């Protein structure tokens, strides 16, 4: 027996996974008996594995072998096959994206490549579902939308819909991790990165169709370091009882910075808790791992120092 409930909404990544699969079925490119294949750093692959299982399809997830073990375990928990490949630059043919694409191209009758970066059903899921839901819940009052980008489907779909509905009432802010060139691309049109990051699956060094769909609706972009991500993840866990994943923690950092910049103005700031700490437990909440990356307590700013830094950053933005 298989689940036929196509009204499931689920998390941000699950929504994109569901939309991609349902559109592929409707278009006739994903047929009964075929296997879905996707190259992923984890989160979208987990969503695809879950939706595939619910709808009766097999799933093959191609993942770099340096990702958090918890993501690998969750992929297998949903009954998907996991193929681990070496973590290599995108230009290398052995990269996880190229590997998944090649598997589908070599046997198109057996495999359908979900292709989350290029598949505009990803953008569509957030333009037609996530963003309208946010506006309904906030009665049309969204002032600032803050989000990181992996494929860009979430920030592009949501920001474009909100701009279409609210115009310049809403300001869209891209928060980017170290090692990603998207923030620099938004500001200068060139991809350049500064540093690296322990965050997984967010930030890229190339323009993909999903991000391109909403690039013009992004008003501001900045990078934040891992020290901020780790501090906020620990603070939210300790004070609110919510263990954030690295993507969610970065989003909260960006939202906090903008909140400090507009304090006492009675504005609504929207961001996404798009992953939970259970997916990166062995990294983001592992003292030994953090120490190896110089992210242990002695290297982190205090929450007071972080707030002071954001006050300074936002003052600089206002003066420009």
NORLINGI-V683340 format. One record per helix or strand of 3 or more residues. SS is the DSSP state (H for helix, E for strand). FROM is the first residue (numbers start at 1). LEN is the number of residues. If there is no record, write none. Layout:
[[SS;FROM;LEN] [SS;FROM;LEN]]
This chain:
[[H;12;16] [E;35;5] [H;43;13] [E;58;7] [H;69;9] [E;81;5] [H;96;11] [E;111;3] [H;121;17] [E;144;4] [H;153;17] [E;171;7] [H;182;7] [H;209;9] [E;220;5] [H;226;15] [H;246;16] [H;277;3] [H;281;4] [H;287;6] [H;297;3] [H;303;17]]
